[in-house]
């Protein structure tokens, strides 16, 4: 079972608090999906070159350091991504542990509100597989503060 190739997919997952802000995973998933013929947008690729360099040099994914050194806040970046999801994205591929990330939960919630398709990234087979909206809704409810 495969996901729709006719839509643009966005990758959502945890970044803050992870080494290199989890960029290596975001970048490798985007590369793999493109090699398989999908159109994909990765938030790691949308960041400014300065933010990308800071992220890749961060051992702990410290958000306060990133904000201080880049001049961009978590809210700035999420506002950009939420608008993109709402206006230009057809589906969201959730990465492992997406539900533990407040940013990814917000992105997925916007996806639910705007009737996007959903898939999950299976690291074992390096493939995105369809995911029911009911599972997304359940995980959001379970992980709300």
Residue pairs with C-beta under 8 A, 6 or more apart in sequence:
1 129
1 130
2 129
2 130
3 9
3 38
3 91
3 93
3 117
3 119
3 128
3 129
3 130
4 90
4 91
4 117
5 37
5 38
5 39
6 90
7 39
7 89
7 90
7 91
7 117
8 39
8 40
8 41
8 88
8 89
8 90
8 91
9 33
9 38
9 39
9 40
9 41
9 89
9 90
9 91
9 92
9 93
9 119
9 128
10 40
10 41
10 42
10 43
10 81
10 84
10 85
10 89
10 91
10 92
10 93
10 107
10 111
11 26
11 29
11 30
11 40
11 41
11 42
11 43
11 92
11 93
11 95
11 121
12 43
12 92
12 93
12 94
12 95
12 98
12 101
12 103
12 104
12 107
12 108
12 111
13 22
13 25
13 26
13 94
13 95
13 96
13 97
13 98
13 101
13 104
13 121
14 22
14 95
14 97
14 98
14 100
14 101
14 104
15 21
15 22
15 23
15 26
15 43
15 44
15 55
15 61
15 101
15 103
16 61
16 63
16 74
16 101
16 103
17 60
17 61
17 62
17 63
18 61
19 58
19 59
19 60
19 61
20 55
20 56
20 57
20 58
20 59
20 61
21 44
21 55
21 56
21 58
21 61
21 66
22 44
22 61
22 95
23 44
23 52
23 55
23 56
25 95
25 96
26 42
26 43
26 44
26 45
26 95
27 42
27 44
27 45
29 40
29 42
29 93
29 95
29 121
30 40
30 41
30 42
30 44
30 45
32 126
33 40
33 93
33 128
34 40
36 127
38 128
40 93
41 84
41 88
41 89
43 77
43 81
44 52
44 55
46 80
46 81
46 84
47 55
47 77
48 70
48 72
50 70
51 66
51 70
51 72
54 65
54 66
54 69
54 70
55 61
55 66
58 65
58 66
63 74
66 72
67 73
67 74
74 103
77 103
78 103
78 106
78 107
81 103
81 107
82 106
82 107
82 110
85 92
85 107
85 110
85 111
85 114
85 116
86 110
86 114
89 111
89 116
90 116
90 117
91 111
91 116
91 117
91 118
91 119
92 107
92 108
92 111
92 116
92 117
92 118
92 119
93 118
93 119
93 120
93 121
93 128
94 104
94 108
94 118
94 119
94 120
94 121
94 131
94 136
95 104
95 121
96 121
96 123
98 104
98 105
98 108
98 139
99 105
99 139
99 140
99 142
99 143
100 143
105 140
105 143
105 144
108 118
108 136
108 140
109 140
111 118
111 136
112 133
112 136
112 137
112 140
117 130
118 130
118 131
118 132
118 133
118 135
118 136
119 128
119 129
119 130
119 131
120 128
120 129
120 131
121 127
121 128
122 128
122 129
